[in-house]
Amino acid sequence: WILNWIADAFQYPAKHARVCGIVLRSKEGTGKGKFVNDTVGKLFRPHYFHLTGDTDKLTGKFNAWVRDNLLIFSDEAVWGGNRKEVGKMKSLITERERAVEPKYVDAIQYANYSRVICASNDSWVVHLTESDRRWQFIDVSEEFATENVRTQEQIDTKNQFFQSIDGG
């Protein structure tokens, strides 16, 4: 499913997906950020933006950075209990257009082609309602989490994986 979601962004970059954002959840050290930044994010550059722990940047007023954006990675920017931002996040995922407002300039409407991936060690990453259809939750395997890697075979497997990502 996730590969199809990514492929759709490349096959149809000028089509707003209106499907859903992805939420990657697990404990620390499983490689969520490494996967998104060093694989998926690299593919989308320069139309990729990585936010770390800053929900205000994602849902705030001055957002010129989203204008030409195709992929937003919200890393540990948790807003599960923040009802004020729920509507803004829903709009970011499903609306065909969005207002972009640089500082000292009036807001302008632009087409919204962004896809959103969130990652967190927190179990309550986004606010959901019973009928919410905007998020696909993926619980990342903890098999190779830093604290679980004990044998030399596990260390070698994890290192080989990350070397393949890094191009080595």
VOBA-776425 format. One line per field, with one value per residue: y, z negated, x of N, C-alpha, C in turn; residue in one letter; residue number from 1. Coordinates in nm, 3 decimals, decimal comma, always signed. Atoms other than C-alpha are relative to their C-alpha. Layout:
residues N
n.v = c(Y; ...);
n.w = c(Z; ...);
n.u = c(X; ...);
ca.v = c(Y; ...);
ca.w = c(Z; ...);
ca.u = c(X; ...);
c.v = c(Y; ...);
c.w = c(Z; ...);
c.u = c(X; ...);
res = c(A; ...);
n = c(NUM; ...);
end
This chain:
residues 168
n.v = c(-0,119; -0,121; -0,018; -0,054; -0,138; -0,076; +0,005; -0,089; -0,136; -0,018; +0,017; -0,107; -0,105; -0,117; +0,041; +0,007; +0,138; +0,001; +0,133; -0,006; -0,013; +0,121; -0,016; +0,107; +0,002; +0,105; -0,058; -0,064; +0,080; +0,099; -0,048; -0,070; -0,120; +0,041; +0,046; -0,110; -0,099; +0,049; +0,071; -0,068; -0,143; -0,025; +0,010; -0,115; -0,128; -0,106; -0,022; +0,076; -0,083; +0,078; -0,075; +0,077; -0,041; -0,135; -0,003; -0,136; -0,017; +0,074; -0,052; -0,143; -0,101; -0,028; +0,134; -0,007; +0,122; +0,108; -0,034; +0,097; +0,120; +0,125; +0,091; -0,059; +0,098; -0,057; +0,092; -0,029; -0,116; +0,070; -0,086; +0,087; -0,062; -0,140; -0,011; -0,126; +0,022; +0,113; -0,045; -0,037; +0,123; +0,062; -0,078; +0,025; +0,131; +0,025; -0,112; -0,016; -0,124; -0,046; -0,137; -0,014; -0,137; -0,043; -0,116; -0,133; +0,010; +0,060; +0,142; +0,034; +0,139; +0,085; +0,140; +0,078; +0,131; +0,061; +0,121; -0,019; +0,115; -0,035; +0,107; -0,031; +0,106; -0,015; +0,079; -0,090; -0,094; -0,091; +0,010; +0,076; +0,021; +0,136; +0,015; -0,060; +0,081; -0,073; +0,048; +0,142; +0,025; +0,112; +0,026; +0,043; +0,113; -0,036; +0,108; -0,053; -0,121; -0,002; +0,076; +0,142; +0,061; +0,061; +0,095; -0,053; +0,013; -0,112; -0,121; +0,000; -0,022; -0,140; -0,081; +0,018; -0,075; -0,144; -0,029; +0,000; -0,126; -0,106; +0,012; +0,063);
n.w = c(+0,000; +0,010; -0,127; -0,096; +0,040; -0,045; -0,147; -0,050; +0,006; -0,113; -0,125; -0,013; +0,096; -0,008; +0,041; +0,146; +0,035; +0,077; +0,058; +0,142; +0,043; +0,064; +0,134; +0,040; +0,146; +0,064; +0,101; -0,054; -0,054; -0,102; -0,132; -0,069; -0,061; -0,099; -0,118; -0,072; -0,044; -0,085; -0,119; -0,063; -0,007; -0,104; -0,131; -0,022; +0,005; +0,100; +0,037; +0,125; +0,118; +0,123; +0,122; +0,119; +0,125; -0,007; -0,060; -0,044; -0,136; -0,091; -0,004; +0,032; -0,097; -0,106; -0,052; -0,139; -0,030; -0,053; -0,133; -0,104; +0,074; -0,034; +0,116; +0,131; +0,105; +0,134; +0,087; +0,141; +0,018; +0,044; +0,035; +0,028; +0,087; -0,036; -0,087; -0,075; -0,126; -0,072; -0,129; -0,088; -0,049; -0,093; -0,124; -0,066; -0,066; -0,094; -0,083; -0,128; +0,005; +0,133; +0,006; +0,031; +0,046; +0,040; +0,090; -0,058; -0,129; +0,015; -0,035; -0,138; -0,014; -0,087; -0,004; +0,108; -0,047; +0,106; +0,075; +0,136; +0,081; +0,139; +0,074; +0,142; +0,099; +0,078; -0,058; -0,040; -0,087; -0,060; +0,054; -0,088; +0,034; -0,038; -0,145; -0,067; -0,111; -0,054; +0,047; -0,006; +0,107; -0,021; +0,119; -0,051; +0,073; +0,096; -0,003; -0,015; +0,082; +0,055; +0,125; -0,024; -0,081; +0,096; -0,060; -0,109; -0,123; -0,002; -0,022; -0,141; -0,083; +0,015; -0,066; -0,145; -0,042; +0,002; -0,103; -0,129; -0,006; -0,013; -0,130; +0,016);
n.u = c(+0,082; -0,082; -0,070; +0,099; +0,025; -0,117; -0,002; +0,105; -0,053; -0,091; +0,073; +0,098; -0,041; +0,089; +0,134; +0,009; +0,034; +0,125; +0,018; -0,028; -0,137; -0,053; -0,053; -0,091; -0,012; -0,079; -0,088; -0,119; -0,109; +0,039; -0,040; +0,108; -0,056; -0,101; +0,074; +0,065; -0,098; -0,108; +0,048; +0,114; -0,029; -0,100; +0,065; +0,088; -0,070; +0,010; +0,140; +0,015; -0,026; -0,008; +0,028; -0,034; +0,061; +0,053; +0,133; +0,030; -0,053; +0,088; +0,137; -0,003; +0,042; -0,098; -0,024; -0,046; -0,076; +0,086; +0,051; -0,039; -0,034; +0,068; -0,003; -0,028; -0,028; +0,017; -0,072; +0,026; +0,088; +0,121; +0,112; +0,113; +0,098; +0,014; +0,119; -0,007; -0,072; +0,058; +0,054; -0,110; -0,062; +0,094; -0,006; -0,128; +0,005; +0,110; +0,044; -0,070; -0,075; -0,035; -0,048; -0,142; -0,018; -0,135; +0,001; +0,017; +0,068; +0,133; +0,011; +0,036; +0,044; -0,081; +0,040; -0,059; -0,046; -0,081; +0,031; -0,050; -0,041; -0,031; -0,066; -0,006; -0,012; +0,122; +0,110; +0,108; -0,071; +0,097; +0,136; +0,089; +0,140; +0,041; +0,014; -0,116; -0,052; -0,114; -0,130; -0,036; -0,097; -0,090; -0,081; -0,130; -0,058; -0,104; -0,099; -0,135; -0,020; -0,136; -0,010; +0,029; -0,105; -0,092; -0,094; -0,080; +0,080; +0,094; -0,079; -0,041; +0,119; +0,039; -0,103; +0,014; +0,119; -0,028; -0,100; +0,067; +0,072; -0,099; -0,067; -0,132);
ca.v = c(+0,000; +0,252; +0,189; +0,253; +0,573; +0,693; +0,580; +0,773; +1,092; +1,037; +0,921; +1,203; +1,488; +1,752; +1,558; +1,612; +1,268; +1,347; +1,003; +1,018; +1,099; +0,829; +0,798; +0,588; +0,484; +0,291; +0,330; +0,516; +0,381; +0,191; +0,410; +0,598; +0,924; +0,752; +0,584; +0,902; +1,145; +0,925; +0,739; +0,895; +1,251; +1,231; +1,130; +1,434; +1,700; +1,997; +1,960; +1,799; +1,963; +1,805; +1,948; +1,839; +1,878; +2,200; +2,188; +2,567; +2,556; +2,303; +2,470; +2,829; +3,148; +3,209; +2,907; +3,010; +2,692; +2,478; +2,648; +2,405; +2,119; +1,759; +1,580; +1,703; +1,494; +1,589; +1,422; +1,419; +1,710; +1,554; +1,719; +1,433; +1,635; +1,972; +2,016; +2,369; +2,233; +1,940; +2,132; +2,268; +1,919; +1,780; +2,061; +1,999; +1,641; +1,667; +2,016; +2,080; +2,431; +2,597; +2,949; +3,033; +3,340; +3,465; +3,725; +4,081; +3,960; +3,882; +3,516; +3,360; +3,042; +2,765; +2,412; +2,162; +1,867; +1,784; +1,444; +1,413; +1,160; +1,187; +0,988; +0,962; +0,753; +0,867; +0,645; +0,946; +1,133; +1,287; +1,359; +1,111; +1,090; +0,767; +0,833; +0,980; +0,857; +1,081; +0,878; +0,544; +0,422; +0,197; +0,048; +0,009; -0,320; -0,291; -0,597; -0,387; -0,104; -0,001; -0,156; -0,488; -0,546; -0,792; -1,050; -0,985; -1,109; -0,846; -0,575; -0,677; -0,686; -0,342; -0,197; -0,344; -0,195; +0,154; +0,133; +0,050; +0,358; +0,575; +0,454; +0,256);
ca.w = c(+0,000; -0,096; +0,226; +0,431; +0,235; +0,312; +0,676; +0,725; +0,621; +0,896; +1,162; +1,096; +0,923; +1,040; +0,908; +0,552; +0,394; +0,156; +0,013; -0,321; -0,509; -0,652; -1,022; -1,116; -1,482; -1,690; -1,976; -1,931; -1,715; -1,451; -1,159; -1,078; -1,016; -0,833; -0,599; -0,516; -0,503; -0,333; -0,089; -0,017; -0,098; +0,127; +0,416; +0,371; +0,326; +0,376; +0,323; -0,019; -0,360; -0,690; -1,006; -1,342; -1,644; -1,523; -1,469; -1,439; -1,126; -0,971; -1,060; -1,126; -0,938; -0,747; -0,523; -0,200; -0,221; -0,124; +0,211; +0,433; +0,187; +0,283; -0,040; -0,399; -0,670; -1,016; -1,251; -1,615; -1,557; -1,759; -1,777; -1,888; -2,159; -1,983; -1,848; -1,730; -1,455; -1,345; -1,070; -0,932; -0,908; -0,744; -0,488; -0,416; -0,323; -0,141; +0,001; +0,365; +0,288; -0,005; -0,109; -0,104; -0,301; -0,293; -0,555; -0,466; -0,164; -0,130; -0,110; +0,235; +0,331; +0,479; +0,589; +0,313; +0,431; +0,098; -0,060; -0,433; -0,635; -1,014; -1,241; -1,615; -1,914; -2,067; -2,023; -1,988; -1,692; -1,531; -1,646; -1,501; -1,493; -1,445; -1,075; -0,999; -0,667; -0,629; -0,799; -0,730; -1,045; -1,005; -1,319; -1,233; -1,330; -1,635; -1,541; -1,442; -1,691; -1,833; -2,173; -2,019; -1,799; -1,995; -1,766; -1,511; -1,237; -1,335; -1,345; -1,000; -0,854; -0,991; -0,872; -0,523; -0,501; -0,601; -0,374; -0,081; -0,164; -0,190; +0,151; +0,014);
ca.u = c(+0,000; +0,269; +0,463; +0,147; +0,087; +0,442; +0,423; +0,099; +0,279; +0,537; +0,296; +0,049; +0,238; -0,014; -0,313; -0,420; -0,436; -0,726; -0,670; -0,497; -0,185; +0,038; +0,114; +0,419; +0,415; +0,665; +0,906; +1,232; +1,510; +1,313; +1,425; +1,103; +1,288; +1,571; +1,322; +1,133; +1,428; +1,684; +1,464; +1,127; +1,234; +1,539; +1,316; +1,092; +1,361; +1,341; +0,965; +1,004; +0,983; +1,084; +0,929; +1,061; +0,836; +0,677; +0,301; +0,289; +0,504; +0,266; -0,062; +0,048; -0,022; +0,303; +0,337; +0,509; +0,719; +0,414; +0,354; +0,548; +0,555; +0,474; +0,570; +0,557; +0,721; +0,601; +0,848; +0,734; +0,497; +0,215; -0,126; -0,350; -0,518; -0,504; -0,858; -0,778; -0,552; -0,772; -0,951; -0,626; -0,478; -0,791; -0,779; -0,412; -0,492; -0,824; -0,873; -0,780; -0,657; -0,487; -0,410; -0,040; +0,061; +0,420; +0,513; +0,408; +0,207; -0,163; -0,260; -0,294; -0,480; -0,264; -0,337; -0,267; -0,057; +0,105; +0,107; +0,170; +0,367; +0,377; +0,605; +0,598; +0,691; +0,361; +0,055; -0,180; -0,033; -0,341; -0,694; -0,942; -1,318; -1,514; -1,566; -1,222; -1,085; -0,784; -0,511; -0,347; -0,174; +0,128; +0,277; +0,645; +0,810; +1,030; +1,236; +1,535; +1,487; +1,822; +1,749; +1,636; +1,941; +2,152; +2,312; +2,583; +2,347; +2,088; +2,356; +2,483; +2,130; +2,046; +2,379; +2,334; +1,987; +2,104; +2,407; +2,179; +1,970; +2,280; +2,398; +2,692);
c.v = c(+0,126; +0,025; +0,055; +0,147; +0,090; +0,006; +0,094; +0,145; +0,028; -0,010; +0,116; +0,116; +0,121; -0,037; -0,007; -0,137; -0,011; -0,134; +0,008; +0,028; -0,129; +0,037; -0,124; +0,007; -0,115; +0,064; +0,058; -0,101; -0,101; +0,046; +0,069; +0,122; -0,031; -0,044; +0,117; +0,099; -0,052; -0,084; +0,083; +0,149; +0,036; -0,002; +0,124; +0,134; +0,063; +0,027; -0,079; +0,092; -0,087; +0,093; -0,086; +0,065; +0,136; +0,003; +0,139; +0,026; -0,066; +0,064; +0,151; +0,090; +0,017; -0,132; +0,000; -0,126; -0,110; +0,021; -0,105; -0,136; -0,121; -0,098; +0,078; -0,115; +0,070; -0,101; +0,045; +0,131; -0,057; +0,101; -0,081; +0,065; +0,145; +0,017; +0,126; -0,022; -0,109; +0,040; +0,036; -0,123; -0,072; +0,071; -0,028; -0,131; -0,007; +0,115; +0,014; +0,127; +0,035; +0,144; -0,002; +0,147; +0,025; +0,118; +0,128; -0,001; -0,062; -0,146; -0,017; -0,146; -0,074; -0,141; -0,076; -0,139; -0,076; -0,130; +0,012; -0,134; +0,054; -0,119; +0,041; -0,125; +0,000; -0,082; +0,090; +0,115; +0,105; -0,020; -0,071; +0,005; -0,141; -0,021; +0,055; -0,096; +0,055; -0,056; -0,150; -0,022; -0,124; -0,013; -0,067; -0,113; +0,048; -0,105; +0,053; +0,134; -0,012; -0,087; -0,149; -0,072; -0,052; -0,090; +0,068; -0,006; +0,115; +0,131; +0,010; +0,029; +0,146; +0,091; -0,009; +0,079; +0,149; +0,038; +0,004; +0,129; +0,115; -0,007; -0,068; -0,145);
c.w = c(+0,000; +0,130; +0,107; -0,029; +0,049; +0,153; +0,060; +0,002; +0,117; +0,133; +0,027; -0,095; +0,000; -0,030; -0,152; -0,037; -0,070; -0,065; -0,150; -0,023; -0,069; -0,138; -0,032; -0,151; -0,044; -0,113; +0,069; +0,061; +0,106; +0,142; +0,079; +0,074; +0,108; +0,130; +0,079; +0,052; +0,107; +0,118; +0,068; +0,016; +0,107; +0,139; +0,033; +0,002; +0,138; -0,048; -0,124; -0,116; -0,124; -0,119; -0,119; -0,121; +0,000; +0,070; +0,049; +0,142; +0,101; +0,015; -0,022; +0,118; +0,115; +0,054; +0,145; +0,043; +0,061; +0,146; +0,106; -0,060; +0,045; -0,116; -0,125; -0,097; -0,134; -0,100; -0,145; -0,022; -0,032; -0,034; -0,027; -0,084; +0,034; +0,100; +0,086; +0,139; +0,088; +0,139; +0,099; +0,058; +0,099; +0,135; +0,078; +0,079; +0,110; +0,092; +0,126; +0,005; -0,144; +0,010; -0,039; -0,033; -0,042; -0,096; +0,081; +0,137; -0,026; +0,044; +0,143; +0,002; +0,100; +0,001; -0,108; +0,052; -0,107; -0,051; -0,134; -0,061; -0,138; -0,064; -0,146; -0,083; -0,091; +0,065; +0,049; +0,080; +0,055; -0,067; +0,102; -0,052; +0,046; +0,150; +0,077; +0,103; +0,053; -0,037; +0,016; -0,105; +0,033; -0,126; +0,047; -0,089; -0,091; -0,005; +0,005; -0,070; -0,068; -0,125; +0,018; +0,080; -0,093; +0,065; +0,113; +0,132; +0,011; +0,028; +0,147; +0,092; -0,004; +0,071; +0,152; +0,053; +0,008; +0,100; +0,138; +0,018; +0,027; +0,131; -0,009; +0,000);
c.u = c(+0,087; +0,078; -0,094; -0,028; +0,114; +0,004; -0,103; +0,049; +0,094; -0,072; -0,095; +0,033; -0,093; -0,145; -0,001; -0,054; -0,134; -0,027; +0,021; +0,147; +0,041; +0,052; +0,084; +0,018; +0,088; +0,078; +0,122; +0,096; -0,037; +0,032; -0,109; +0,054; +0,102; -0,069; -0,058; +0,103; +0,094; -0,045; -0,107; +0,028; +0,100; -0,063; -0,082; +0,073; +0,007; -0,143; -0,038; +0,032; -0,009; -0,021; +0,032; -0,065; -0,065; -0,135; -0,036; +0,048; -0,095; -0,137; -0,008; -0,032; +0,099; +0,054; +0,048; +0,074; -0,087; -0,039; +0,031; +0,032; -0,081; -0,002; +0,040; +0,022; -0,004; +0,055; -0,015; -0,074; -0,138; -0,109; -0,126; -0,108; -0,028; -0,115; +0,002; +0,061; -0,061; -0,049; +0,109; +0,068; -0,090; +0,004; +0,128; -0,003; -0,105; -0,038; +0,087; +0,084; +0,032; +0,047; +0,147; +0,024; +0,144; -0,011; -0,010; -0,067; -0,137; +0,002; -0,048; -0,041; +0,090; -0,060; +0,077; +0,035; +0,077; -0,058; +0,070; +0,037; +0,035; +0,069; +0,009; +0,023; -0,123; -0,111; -0,113; +0,061; -0,095; -0,135; -0,089; -0,143; -0,037; -0,002; +0,119; +0,058; +0,131; +0,136; +0,013; +0,109; +0,081; +0,086; +0,129; +0,054; +0,112; +0,111; +0,143; +0,019; +0,135; +0,013; -0,025; +0,108; +0,109; +0,105; +0,078; -0,076; -0,100; +0,073; +0,039; -0,118; -0,042; +0,101; -0,008; -0,118; +0,030; +0,108; -0,064; -0,080; +0,097; +0,077; +0,135; -0,016);
res = c(W; I; L; N; W; I; A; D; A; F; Q; Y; P; A; K; H; A; R; V; C; G; I; V; L; R; S; K; E; G; T; G; K; G; K; F; V; N; D; T; V; G; K; L; F; R; P; H; Y; F; H; L; T; G; D; T; D; K; L; T; G; K; F; N; A; W; V; R; D; N; L; L; I; F; S; D; E; A; V; W; G; G; N; R; K; E; V; G; K; M; K; S; L; I; T; E; R; E; R; A; V; E; P; K; Y; V; D; A; I; Q; Y; A; N; Y; S; R; V; I; C; A; S; N; D; S; W; V; V; H; L; T; E; S; D; R; R; W; Q; F; I; D; V; S; E; E; F; A; T; E; N; V; R; T; Q; E; Q; I; D; T; K; N; Q; F; F; Q; S; I; D; G; G);
n = c(1; 2; 3; 4; 5; 6; 7; 8; 9; 10; 11; 12; 13; 14; 15; 16; 17; 18; 19; 20; 21; 22; 23; 24; 25; 26; 27; 28; 29; 30; 31; 32; 33; 34; 35; 36; 37; 38; 39; 40; 41; 42; 43; 44; 45; 46; 47; 48; 49; 50; 51; 52; 53; 54; 55; 56; 57; 58; 59; 60; 61; 62; 63; 64; 65; 66; 67; 68; 69; 70; 71; 72; 73; 74; 75; 76; 77; 78; 79; 80; 81; 82; 83; 84; 85; 86; 87; 88; 89; 90; 91; 92; 93; 94; 95; 96; 97; 98; 99; 100; 101; 102; 103; 104; 105; 106; 107; 108; 109; 110; 111; 112; 113; 114; 115; 116; 117; 118; 119; 120; 121; 122; 123; 124; 125; 126; 127; 128; 129; 130; 131; 132; 133; 134; 135; 136; 137; 138; 139; 140; 141; 142; 143; 144; 145; 146; 147; 148; 149; 150; 151; 152; 153; 154; 155; 156; 157; 158; 159; 160; 161; 162; 163; 164; 165; 166; 167; 168);
end
